[in-house]
Every structure is written in C-alpha cells, then in structure tokens.
Amino acid sequence: MDTTTLPPQAPPADPDAPQAGATALPAASPSPLAPAAWTVLCVDDEPSILSALKRVLRAEDCKLLQAGSGAEALALLEQQPVDVVVSDMRMPGMDGAELLARVRERWPATSRILLTGYADMKATIAAINEGQIYRYIHKPWEENELRLTVRQAAERRMLERERDALQALTQAQNEELRSLNAGLELRVQERTAELRQANDRLRRNYLTSIKIFSNLMELRSGVLAGHGKRSAHLARKVAAAMGMEEDAVQDVFVASLLHDVGFMALPDTILSKPVGKLAAPEMALYQRHPVLGAQSFMALDDHQAVAALIRSHHERFDGTGFPDQLKGADIGLGARILAVVDTYDDLMHGHMTGAALNEAEARTLLQRGRGTQFDPEVLDVFLQITLEDKPRPVRLEAIAPENLQPGMALGKDLLSREGVLLLSAGHVLSADMIGRIRRYEKTEGLQLALDIRMPD
C-alpha cells in the first residue's frame, strides 16, 4: 500500500494500546432496534493498519473481522453476513474501489467505507460512482470520526434491516388479511345465498298456504271455486304491467286470493245465490263482507296493506261503491285492479247473474263501466293484457303416480275427492313430492292419473 498515507508517527509497539493525543469517544450503547452486536469487516494488506482499526473499534458493540486482501474479504462475506466493510484504497491485486464495487453488486445492503489518502481522489471518485460507498475517510484518520462513521453506517444498516423486516411482516399480514377477507367474502356470499334460498322457500310456502286457504274458503260455494286463484293470476299481471313495486304486486296477489274471506261470516243462503238475485236484506249483509274480511287481518302487522285492498275492492271509480264510497284516486291502485279482475271472473263464471258469459260478452260489459265503475287506465291495461295473453294450447297426458319423474309439471290442478286443492297447475314435481303423491294415493285407496304437460 502507499505508506505516505499513514499517520506521520510510527505505530506504537503495542498496536492495541491507546495512541497519544487520541480523544476518547464514549462507547455506543446497543441500538434498541438491534440488541445483538453488529459485524464490521476491516480490509487492509498492512497488519499494523488492521491492528490500529481493531484498537479504535473494539470499544464499539460490534464483532470485528479482518482480511488482508480483497479476495480474502470476499471469501469471508461468502461465509457470514457483514454489516459494514471498511477497506483501504491501495492494496495489491484488488484495490479498495474494485472490492467495494463487488460488495455492492453481491451484498448491496452492506454499508461500505473507504480509507483513502489525499493523493487518491481520482480513485476515490471512481469508488463513489462504482461502489456507491457510504462514506470515505482520509488517512491519517481522526479516531472519533472513524468510530462515529462506522457506528452510523452500522446503525443505518440495522435500521434498514429492521425496516425490511417490518415491511416483510406488513406484507405477510396484508396477505393474511387479504386471504381472510377473501374467505370472509366467500362465507358472506354463501350465507347470503343460503338466506336467499331460505327466503324463497318461505315465500313459496307462504303463497302455497294462502292458496290452500283460499281454496278451502271457496269450497262453501261451487260457483266460487277457483275464483281467488284466477283473479290473483290476472291481478298480478295487471299490477306488474302498471309498474307497481314488487312488494306491492305481491300484496295485490295475496289480496286477490283472499278478497272474499269475509264470506266466511255470511250464511250459505247468500253464498248460494248470484249477486244480482239477492234481496235487499241479503244485499246489506253481502256488502259487509269487504269490511269483515279486512277486520280478520287486524292482528297481522305485515298484512295491513292487504287488508286495505280487501276492504276497498268493491269501491267504484265514481264514488258509489261500498263500504266507504271512495272515489277515483282515493281508492288504492291495487283495489282498483282487483275490482276489474274480480268483476271479470264473476261475469265469466256466472257469479253475477247466474249465467256464465263468454269472453266477448264479459269484455263488453266491463267497457260499459269505464270511468264509472272502473278506473279507465286500469281497465285499458287489463283489456290489452287479456287480449295479448291468450293461452297457448298445451298437450296434456294422464300419468299414474308410479310413472312420474322429477321435473314434470302439472297441467291442471290436483284436487282431492272433496275438492281441496292439493297442487296447483304448473307445479314442477320433485322426487320428494312424487313420494308424497304416491303415499296419498295408497292411503286414500285411489287410482290417480295426473295431467302432465308434455313437450310439443
């Protein structure tokens, strides 16, 4: 090496003894971020310089390694991690600039310090550019500066290591959080799907119960059989066509099924007669059925809208209806729809006069009530829907229960011997339902043949 860069005084006989004139620097307390000692590798081809570096740095909380050449230093770095490399500039073979450049290339996190003389500034600049050294120190060095520089380089390295560890921990926690969120989102979706399916089952069972009750209620009068179901089918279509909300359409459907529930309180003598043939006292009782029907819903908080529709389904658009003589828009839209479909079905099945009318006759009578008995807009929508909604012919085939298959759909209502609705037309059979039908046939001693819709 260039001995002109060494301090002018000769090295002491004992290299580890304090040098005269040196100012003591308090030993560094261990960093709270890295309580373990950090490692410094000193590289120089002069043993006396290595001994001097060892003496200066031994007060620091660090592990000291020494190498007499660049090649030896690289071999040590291969074997164990090093936080700081302190290298002399002028060494035979591989100089300090080349060594630190290789250290940067292979161990970029290791801090690099270059010891150089004033005559080596060109090489020092190359080391700064190629090796991107942390700091360079002129020789002869000032001990406090050297110790402080090495300590700062080591602490910087430990802070970087701590930062990398925290970043890795944060990334791992973020990945875990993303995984948990994905799993939670999947569970929420699964639970939502389960709740939706349960909701759909409840809704289907609820509507099935309403239909069964409607059918039982209508058993008291043969002329009323199926009236609620037919009215509900048409009312739901008109309500949807008029842009009513889904919940409101549902209320119209339920109210249509049960709009005559007040008949349960009337005597059979009234129910057995057409409306047009009732005597005055009987008509007075008949006109009470919307009120009685609405009152039967008093305890049902969720069905007050249905109760209101039932009470008003015999109101007239001109205000001459019953029971409250409501007029025009004061009558709920659902009740105005129900008034049209109820009258239409009564005309088609003889409940009004005792004689069933054909479709053309029923439509003509409805049109006569436009603007007086019926809301003109509702009537127009109803007439248009029933004109367009002509049922297409469906091929039916009578199939015994033992030959039924899941997925088959009923073409006609399945009724008991007493006329009770068991299954509605359009019901798609499941394996469980087929089993119930077979058990019913066996326990009742029947030979059933169900009308099944067949593909064209």
Residue pairs with C-beta under 8 A, 6 or more apart in sequence:
1 44
1 45
1 46
1 49
1 88
1 90
1 91
1 92
2 90
2 117
2 119
2 120
4 117
4 119
5 90
5 116
5 117
5 118
5 119
5 120
5 139
5 140
6 49
6 139
6 140
7 139
7 140
8 140
11 48
11 51
11 52
12 19
15 48
15 51
15 52
15 54
15 55
16 51
16 54
16 55
16 58
17 55
18 24
18 55
19 52
19 55
19 143
22 143
23 143
23 144
25 59
25 143
25 144
25 147
25 148
27 59
27 60
27 61
28 60
28 61
28 151
29 61
30 37
30 61
31 155
31 158
33 158
33 159
33 162
34 158
34 161
34 162
37 61
37 62
37 63
38 61
38 62
38 63
38 83
38 84
38 154
38 157
38 158
39 62
39 63
39 64
39 65
39 80
39 81
39 82
39 83
39 84
40 57
40 60
40 62
40 63
40 64
40 65
40 82
40 83
40 84
40 85
40 86
40 150
40 154
41 65
41 66
41 67
41 73
41 76
41 77
41 82
41 84
41 85
41 86
42 50
42 53
42 54
42 57
42 64
42 65
42 66
42 67
42 86
42 87
43 66
43 67
43 68
43 69
43 70
43 72
43 73
43 85
43 86
43 87
43 88
43 91
43 96
43 99
44 50
44 53
44 68
44 87
44 88
44 91
44 115
45 68
45 69
45 88
45 91
45 92
46 88
47 68
49 88
50 66
50 68
53 66
53 86
53 146
54 64
54 66
56 143
56 146
56 147
57 64
57 146
57 147
57 150
58 64
59 147
60 147
60 150
60 151
60 154
62 83
62 150
62 154
65 76
65 80
65 82
67 73
67 75
67 76
69 91
69 92
69 93
69 94
70 87
70 91
70 93
70 94
70 95
70 96
70 98
70 99
70 102
71 93
71 94
73 85
73 87
73 99
73 103
74 99
74 102
74 103
76 82
77 85
77 103
77 106
77 107
77 110
82 107
82 110
83 110
83 111
83 153
83 154
83 157
83 158
84 110
84 111
84 112
84 113
84 134
84 150
84 153
84 154
84 157
85 99
85 100
85 103
85 110
85 111
85 112
85 113
86 113
86 115
86 150
87 96
87 99
87 100
87 112
87 113
87 114
87 115
88 96
88 115
88 116
89 95
89 96
89 97
89 114
89 115
89 116
89 117
89 120
89 123
89 124
89 127
90 96
90 117
90 120
91 99
95 123
96 114
96 115
96 116
96 127
97 114
97 123
97 124
97 126
97 127
97 130
97 131
99 131
100 112
100 114
100 127
100 130
100 131
100 133
101 127
101 130
101 131
103 110
103 112
103 131
104 112
104 130
104 131
104 132
109 157
109 160
109 161
110 157
111 134
111 153
111 154
111 156
111 157
112 131
112 132
112 133
112 134
113 133
113 134
113 135
113 136
113 137
113 149
113 150
113 153
114 124
114 127
114 131
114 133
114 135
114 136
114 137
115 136
115 137
115 139
115 141
116 123
116 124
116 127
116 136
116 137
116 138
116 139
117 138
117 139
118 138
124 136
127 133
127 136
128 136
134 153
134 156
135 149
135 153
137 145
137 146
137 149
207 253
207 254
210 254
210 257
210 258
211 229
211 257
211 421
211 424
212 420
212 421
213 258
214 228
214 229
214 232
214 257
214 258
215 225
215 226
215 228
215 229
215 419
215 420
215 421
216 420
217 228
217 258
217 260
217 261
217 263
217 264
218 224
218 225
218 226
218 227
218 228
218 260
219 225
219 418
219 419
219 420
220 263
220 264
220 268
220 271
221 263
221 268
221 271
221 272
223 274
223 349
223 350
223 351
224 260
224 263
224 271
224 351
225 419
226 413
227 260
227 345
227 346
227 349
227 351
228 256
228 257
228 258
228 259
228 260
229 257
229 421
229 424
230 345
231 256
231 257
231 259
231 338
231 341
231 342
231 345
232 253
232 254
232 256
232 257
234 256
234 341
234 344
234 345
234 382
234 385
234 386
235 252
235 253
235 255
235 256
235 334
235 337
235 338
235 341
236 249
236 252
236 253
236 256
237 385
237 389
238 337
238 340
238 341
238 378
238 381
238 382
238 385
239 248
239 249
239 252
239 253
239 333
239 334
239 337
240 249
241 381
241 385
242 333
242 337
242 377
242 378
242 381
244 252
244 333
244 334
248 305
248 333
248 334
251 305
251 306
251 309
251 334
252 309
252 334
252 337
252 338
254 303
254 306
255 306
255 309
255 310
255 313
255 334
255 335
255 338
256 338
256 341
256 342
258 293
258 306
258 310
259 290
259 293
259 309
259 310
259 313
259 338
259 342
260 289
260 293
261 292
261 293
261 296
261 310
262 288
262 289
262 290
262 291
262 292
262 293
262 294
262 296
262 310
263 271
263 289
263 293
264 292
265 288
265 289
265 292
266 285
266 286
266 288
266 289
267 285
269 282
270 278
270 282
270 285
270 286
273 282
274 350
274 351
274 352
274 353
274 354
275 286
275 346
275 351
275 352
276 352
276 353
276 354
277 353
277 354
278 286
287 314
287 322
287 323
288 323
290 310
290 311
290 312
290 313
290 314
290 322
290 323
291 311
291 323
293 307
293 310
293 311
294 307
294 308
294 310
294 311
295 307
297 303
297 304
297 306
297 307
297 310
298 307
300 307
305 334
308 332
308 335
309 332
309 334
309 335
309 338
311 323
311 324
311 335
312 324
312 326
312 331
312 332
312 335
313 335
313 338
313 339
313 342
314 321
314 322
314 323
314 339
315 321
315 322
315 324
315 325
315 326
315 327
315 331
315 335
315 339
316 327
316 339
316 372
316 373
316 374
317 327
317 328
317 331
317 336
317 371
317 372
317 373
317 374
317 375
317 376
318 327
318 371
318 372
318 373
319 325
319 326
319 327
319 328
321 339
321 373
328 375
331 339
331 375
333 378
336 374
336 375
336 378
337 378
337 382
339 373
339 374
339 375
339 378
340 366
340 374
340 375
340 378
340 379
340 382
341 382
343 352
343 366
343 369
343 373
343 374
344 362
344 366
344 382
344 386
345 351
346 352
347 353
347 356
347 357
347 361
347 362
347 365
347 366
348 356
348 357
348 358
348 359
348 362
349 356
350 356
350 357
357 365
359 386
363 383
363 386
366 374
366 379
366 382
366 383
367 379
367 383
369 379
370 376
370 379
394 411
394 453
394 454
395 453
395 454
395 456
396 411
396 412
396 451
396 452
396 453
396 454
397 451
397 452
397 454
398 449
398 450
398 451
398 452
399 408
399 449
399 450
399 452
400 447
400 448
400 449
400 450
401 434
401 437
401 438
401 441
401 448
401 450
402 438
404 429
404 434
404 437
404 450
404 452
405 429
405 434
406 429
406 430
406 431
406 434
407 428
407 429
408 428
408 429
408 452
408 453
409 426
409 427
409 428
409 429
409 452
409 453
410 423
410 424
410 425
410 426
410 427
410 429
410 450
410 451
410 452
410 453
411 425
411 451
411 452
411 453
412 425
412 451
413 421
413 422
413 423
413 424
413 425
414 421
414 422
414 423
414 427
414 437
414 450
415 421
415 422
416 422
417 444
417 446
422 440
423 433
427 433
429 437
437 448
437 450
440 446
441 447
441 448
